[in-house]
Amino acid sequence: MHIETAPAKINLTLDVLHKRDDGYHEVEMVMTTIDLNDYLTFKKREDNRIVLSSNHGFLPLDKKNLVYQAALIMQEYGAKGVDIHIDKSIPVAAGLGGGSADAAATFRGINTLYDLNIDIDELARRSAEIGSDIPFCVYGGTRLATGRGEITTPLKRAGHAWIVLAKPNISVSTKRIYGALKGEKSNRGTKRMVEALNNGSYYDVIDALSNDLEPITRTRYKKVDNLLECFRRSKADGVLMSGSGPTVYGICKKEHQATQLYNAIKGICDEVYKVRLIG
């Protein structure tokens, strides 16, 4: 048996540069991991079956799940059957990369379970076949992501900070949000964020937070707009939507500040978390 941790991610930046000929969008973004985790338990099977289970009742347990697809790829390297239990804490469809994190944990977990000794770069390369965010999640930490998000480069970690996350009770279609882009000029915040991380300045990182998708999501989903305003009124050091939404987060340097923010947001949103940056 082997247990693998699958940490969530947040976007510190998300720049959408242009739509590519293959239908994807060219992006530049900085992502970092936080200590909100799913846990995956792997057990060998005598047959070649892949059997999923979960504490989350709405999670698909078949080939629609990225975990299943990752396990299939690992069988190409000699892995046999496996029971995988997914203990979920990361909100689903939240812009926090929960599904990608679980798939990445599957690549790492089966590699360990079966002593396959596959290089992490090879795992990341293969993971890009099933999801753009999965290579980042294979590595974790703080990384620059380019292309459609699958090409990643390590960056200096974002430093010590507290994060308060809030997910409103809505679903946001990533395809719809990207489809609403009409050639708007990117904020190009990623370059500034990389410089801020290299400088090691917490407040430069705060100033560089940006997400090209945030204005589009907030105009289409009033709950996201309201949540962003509530975070800003509550005086977080920095506020941003992660991914295409709907999760909004605030960054605080001190824990007591994060606790105050958590309590303020908890009064208006059911799904709220206080966590730390681990990237």
N, C-alpha and C positions, 0 to 999 in steps of 0.2 A: 504494500500500500504506500501511496505517496500523496501528500497534500501540497497544493500549490496556491500561492496567494495571487490574486488578480486585482491590482489597484486601479481605481478610476483615474481619468485624466481630465484636466481642464485646458482650455485654450487661453493662453496669454495674449495671443494675436491670431487673427485669421484674415489674410489678404486674399481676395479673389481677383486674379489677374485678367483672365480671359477664358472663353469657352474654347475647348480644343476640338479638333476634327473628329475625335473618337467619341464626342458627346460629354466627356468629363470636363470639369473646370480646372484650369491651372491655378494652383494655390501656393502661397507661402504662409507658413504659420509656425508659431512656437507653442508647444504643448509641454505640460509637466504633470507628473503623477502626484496624487494626494492619498492620504491614508483612510480612504473609504474603499473597502475591499470586498470582493467576492472571494470565496474559497472553494477550490475544486479538489475533490478526493478521487484518486485513480486506483483501481484494483485490476490486476490481471485476470483475464478469463481464459479458460482452456480452449474455447473455440475462437473464431475470428469476428464475433459479433461486437458491435459498438452499442452499448446500452446506457442511455442517459436517464438521470433522475434529478429532481430539483425540489427545493422547498418553495418555489414560486409556481403557483398553479397555472399561470398563463404562458409559461415558457414552452415553446415547441421542443419536443424531445426526439425529433427525427432529423432528416437531412436538411430541413430548413434552418436548423440551428448551426451557427458557425463553429461551435464546439465539435459537432458531428463531422463537419467538413474538414476541420483540422485533423481530427483523428484518422479520417480516411487518408489524408496525405501522409500521415506518419506511418501508415501501414506499407507505403511504398518503400520505406527504409527498414522494414523488418519487424515493426511492431505487430503484435497479434491483437486478440480481442481485449476489450477493456470496458469495465464499468466506470462511469464518470458521474459523480454526484455534484451538482452545482448548488452551492449554498449562497444565495443572492442577497446582497445588501445594497448594491448599486442600483439606483432607480433605472427602470427600463425606458428606452426611447427618450432619453433625457439630455443628450448632448454630452454625456460623460464617458462615452466609450465602453459601456459595460459589456456589450456583446463582443466587441473587439478584445477587451481585456480577458474575457473568458476564453476566447479562441487562442490568444497568445499564451495563456496559462496552459492550455492543452498541448500546444507545441512543446513548451518547456517541460511540462509534467510527464508526458509520454516519453520524451527523450530521456528523462531521468529514470522513469519506471522500468524501461526496457534496456537501460544502459547502452543507448544507441550512439552516444558521443558525437552527435551532430553539432557542428559549429553554429554559434548563435546567428552569424551572418547568413548562413544557409537557411536556418529556420525563418529569419526575417524575410529573406528572398521568396521562399515558398509561400509564406503567409500572405504576401501581397496578391496572390492569385485569388484570394477569397474576400479581401477587404482592405481598403486603403489605409485605415487607421491601425491595422493589426501589426505591421512592422514596428511602429512606434511602441506599441504595447509590449512587443516581444523584448525590446531593450529596456523600456521604462526610463526614468530620470527626466531630464529636461532636454528637449531636442528640437532642432529646426526640421520642419517637414516641407518638402517641395514636390513638384510633379503634381499628381493627384492626391498627394499626402503620403505616398508610399516610400519616398526617398528621404532618409533621415540622417541627420548629422548631430553628434552630441554637442551640447552647450554647457557652459558653467551653470550650476544649479541656481535656482531662483532664491535660495536662502531661506531663513527661518521666518515663517509667517503663519497666521491662522486664516482659515477659509470658512466662511459661512455660506452654505449652498441652500438654495430653495428651488424646488420644482413644483410649479403650479399644476393643478389637476387637469391638464390638457395634453393632447398629442400634437406635435408639430411635424409636418411632412418635410423632410430634408429636400426631397425632389422638388416640392412646390416652392420652397424658399429659394433654392438655386435657380429654378425656372423663372422666378420673378425678377432676376437680375436683368437689367436692360442696358448694360454697358456703362454702369456707373463707375466713376473713377475710384480706384482703390485708395484707402487711407495709407497704404504701404507702411503700416506700423511695425512690421516684422524687423526691418533693418534697425529701427530705433530700439526695439526690444533686445536684439542681439547685442547692440552696443551697451545697453543698460546692464545686461547680465555680465558682460565682460568687465564693466566698470565696478560691478559688485554693489551698486547703489540701489537700496530698497525703493527710494522715492523716484528714481529714474525708471525703475520697472513699473511702478504705479502709473507714471506719466505716459508710458509707452503702451499701456493696455489698449487694444483696439480689436474690433470685429466688424468686418464689412457686412456681415449678415444681420447684425443687430437691428439696424434701422428698418430692414425689411420685415423681420419677424415681429417687431414691436408694433408696426403699423397694422399688421394682420391679426395679431393676438393681443387683445386688450389686457389680459391677465399678465402677460410678459411686460407690457408697458407699465402697468401699475406697480409691478414688483420692482422693476428698475428704479422707479421714482421713490418707492419706499426705502430701498437700500440707500439711495443717495441722500434722502432726508435723515437717515439714521447715522450718517457720517462715517461710513466705512472709508478706509484710506483710498480704495479703488473699487470700482463696480464694473462688471462686464457680464454679458451673456456668453455661455460656453457653446461652441459649435453652432448649430442652427437653432439651438434652444430645445425646450423651453427653460432649461435651468439657468438661473441667474446666481452670481456669486459676488460676495464682498471680501476683500482682503484687509486684514487687520494685523498690525505689528505686534500688539500685545494681547494676551489671552483674555484679560478682563474686558477689553474693548470688544473682542469677538463674542464673549458671553453676553454682553449688553446687546449687541447686534442680533445674536441668535434669539434672545428673548423678545426683541422688538418684532422680528420677522415671524416668529412662531405664532404671534397673535393674528397674522393675516394669511398664513400658508401652512398647510398640514404637514408637508414633507420638507423638513428643514434639518440640516446637519452642520455640526461644527467639527472641522477636521484640520489637519496640518498639511502643509506642503511637505512632500518627501522627495521631490525631484532634485 
